[in-house]
Amino acid sequence: MFQNPATKLTSSSTSDVHDPWKNNPVKKFNIVHEKLFHAFIVSEDLQVFVHDHPTWTNDAFQYDVTFPKPGMYRVLGDFYPEGATPQLITRTIFVAGNSPPVPPLKEDYTAKTGQNMKVELSLTSGPAVAGRNAPMRFKITPGDGMEKYLGAWGHMLAASDDLIDMMHTHPFIADGSAEIQFDLTFPRARTYRVWVQFQRNGVVNTVHFDIPVKPSLP
């Protein structure tokens, strides 16, 4: 589990992995997308987003992180123990201090500009509905120079506005061209912030969109 950094804004966090049957420590992991462990850190106001990779040190995953402000943070760990199945596990960290109220998240499909690309989003099957597959098509401009990032043509993290749901996924359709499709099923009727990461000419671009998800019909 991730240790609580108490009142510090800079902390060294560790993650110990144990099997659910006998609580024995797990010490062997498969490499997934070029890393043993993918960690995503998101602040409660959804303004802080980190995708990084703890290192295996002294039989635990170690990661030094600087929290830029007080408040609640959610951490999603993505890893694959040897002889088991891929794991997605969330933890909550509180950084002491006064944090302002979080404003409600509103729909935002506007085109975003990264470091060396523009990214546009369209939902090809109409508005997202809870419990149904939502194909998301991303158009990248300029479309040349696309490269895989950590073994995939893109990475996505989707987080609900209350940070209960966190999902990490990769493209459903991608071939190195300017259009990339992710398929995702949103579990609840909330507004979700969706971060996508694409690499072009050696530069990783991170942009986000805010997607309202409607309740499923009875």
C-alpha positions in Angstrom: 0.0 0.0 0.0 1.1 3.6 -0.4 2.2 5.3 2.8 0.5 8.4 3.9 2.9 11.4 3.6 1.2 13.2 6.5 1.9 16.9 6.4 4.7 16.8 3.9 4.2 18.0 0.3 7.3 15.9 -0.7 7.2 12.2 0.1 8.8 8.9 -0.7 6.0 6.4 -1.1 6.3 2.6 -1.1 4.0 -0.1 -2.4 4.1 -3.6 -1.0 2.1 -6.3 -2.9 0.7 -9.4 -1.2 -1.3 -12.3 -2.5 -5.0 -12.3 -1.3 -4.9 -15.9 -0.1 -2.0 -16.2 2.4 -0.9 -12.6 2.4 2.5 -13.6 1.2 4.6 -10.9 -0.3 4.8 -10.9 -4.1 8.3 -10.4 -5.5 8.0 -11.3 -9.2 6.1 -9.2 -11.8 5.6 -9.2 -15.5 6.7 -6.3 -17.6 3.6 -4.6 -19.1 4.1 -1.8 -21.7 7.8 -1.7 -20.9 7.4 -1.2 -17.1 6.8 -3.3 -14.0 4.4 -0.8 -12.4 2.4 2.1 -13.8 1.3 4.7 -11.2 -1.3 7.4 -11.9 -1.8 10.2 -9.4 -4.8 12.5 -9.6 -5.7 15.4 -7.3 -9.3 15.8 -6.0 -9.8 18.9 -8.2 -8.5 17.0 -11.2 -5.9 19.6 -11.9 -2.9 17.4 -11.0 -2.2 14.4 -13.3 0.9 12.2 -13.1 1.7 9.0 -15.0 5.0 7.6 -13.8 6.7 4.4 -12.8 7.9 3.3 -9.4 11.1 1.3 -9.2 11.6 -2.1 -7.6 13.8 -1.5 -4.6 14.3 -3.7 -1.5 11.4 -6.0 -2.3 8.9 -3.1 -2.7 8.0 -0.5 -5.3 9.5 2.9 -4.5 8.5 6.3 -5.8 9.4 9.8 -4.8 6.6 12.2 -5.4 6.1 16.0 -4.8 2.5 17.0 -4.0 2.1 20.5 -5.3 -0.7 21.5 -2.9 -2.8 20.1 0.0 -5.9 18.0 -0.4 -6.9 14.5 -1.4 -5.1 12.5 -4.1 -6.1 9.2 -5.6 -3.4 6.8 -6.8 -4.1 4.0 -9.3 -1.5 1.2 -9.5 -1.4 -0.9 -12.6 0.8 -4.1 -12.4 0.9 -7.8 -13.3 2.1 -10.2 -10.7 3.8 -13.3 -12.1 1.4 -16.3 -12.2 -1.6 -14.1 -11.5 -3.7 -11.6 -13.5 -3.2 -7.9 -14.2 -4.2 -5.8 -11.3 -5.7 -2.3 -11.0 -5.7 -1.1 -7.4 -6.6 2.4 -6.0 -5.4 4.1 -2.9 -6.1 7.5 -1.3 -3.5 9.9 0.1 -4.3 13.0 2.1 -1.8 15.9 2.2 -2.5 18.2 5.1 -3.5 21.8 4.7 -6.4 23.9 3.6 -7.8 23.1 0.1 -10.6 25.2 -1.6 -13.9 23.6 -2.5 -13.8 21.7 -5.8 -16.0 23.2 -8.5 -18.3 20.9 -10.5 -16.9 19.4 -13.7 -18.6 20.5 -16.9 -18.6 19.1 -20.4 -15.5 19.9 -22.4 -15.0 18.5 -25.9 -13.0 21.5 -27.2 -9.8 20.7 -29.2 -6.7 20.7 -27.0 -3.2 21.7 -27.9 -0.3 19.6 -26.5 3.4 20.3 -26.9 3.6 19.4 -30.6 0.1 18.4 -31.7 -3.6 19.3 -31.6 -6.0 16.7 -30.4 -9.7 16.6 -31.2 -12.3 14.2 -29.7 -15.6 12.8 -31.1 -17.9 10.2 -29.6 -18.8 8.2 -32.7 -21.9 6.6 -31.1 -23.4 9.7 -29.6 -23.4 10.8 -25.9 -21.8 8.4 -23.4 -24.3 6.2 -21.4 -23.4 4.4 -18.2 -22.9 0.7 -18.7 -22.6 0.9 -22.5 -19.5 0.9 -24.7 -18.5 4.5 -25.7 -16.2 4.6 -28.7 -14.0 7.7 -28.6 -12.2 8.8 -31.7 -9.2 11.1 -31.4 -7.9 13.1 -34.4 -4.3 14.3 -34.2 -2.9 17.2 -36.2 -0.3 17.1 -37.7 -0.6 13.4 -38.2 3.0 12.6 -39.1 5.7 11.5 -36.7 3.5 9.4 -34.5 5.3 6.9 -32.3 4.4 4.3 -29.7 4.7 5.5 -26.1 5.5 2.7 -23.6 4.7 0.1 -26.2 1.3 1.5 -27.2 0.0 4.0 -29.6 -1.7 5.8 -26.7 -2.6 5.7 -23.1 -5.9 6.8 -21.4 -6.8 7.4 -17.8 -10.5 8.1 -17.1 -11.5 9.4 -13.6 -14.9 10.2 -12.4 -15.4 13.7 -10.9 -15.7 12.1 -7.4 -12.5 10.0 -8.0 -14.3 6.8 -7.2 -13.8 5.3 -10.7 -10.3 5.2 -12.2 -9.6 3.3 -15.4 -6.4 2.9 -17.4 -6.7 1.6 -21.0 -5.1 1.6 -24.4 -6.4 2.1 -28.0 -8.9 -0.3 -29.5 -8.0 0.9 -33.1 -4.6 2.4 -33.9 -2.0 1.9 -36.6 0.3 4.9 -36.3 -2.0 7.2 -38.3 -3.6 10.5 -37.3 -6.8 8.8 -35.9 -6.9 6.7 -32.8 -9.9 5.1 -31.2 -10.4 4.1 -27.6 -13.4 2.0 -26.4 -14.5 2.4 -22.8 -17.5 1.5 -20.7 -18.2 4.2 -18.1 -19.7 2.5 -15.0 -21.8 5.3 -13.6 -23.7 8.4 -14.6 -21.1 11.0 -13.6 -18.8 13.5 -15.5 -15.4 11.9 -16.2 -12.1 13.6 -17.0 -10.3 11.6 -19.6 -6.6 12.2 -20.0 -4.9 10.8 -23.2 -1.2 10.6 -23.9 0.3 10.4 -27.4 3.9 10.6 -28.6 5.0 12.4 -31.7 8.6 13.0 -32.8 9.9 11.9 -29.3 7.6 14.2 -27.4 4.8 12.9 -25.1 1.7 15.0 -25.3 -0.9 14.9 -22.4 -4.3 16.5 -22.9 -7.7 16.0 -21.3 -11.4 16.2 -22.0 -14.5 16.2 -19.7 -17.2 13.8 -20.7 -20.7 13.7 -19.1 -22.1 10.2 -18.9 -25.9 9.8 -18.9 -27.8 7.2 -16.8 -28.8 4.1 -18.6 -32.4 3.8 -19.5 -34.6 1.3 -17.4 
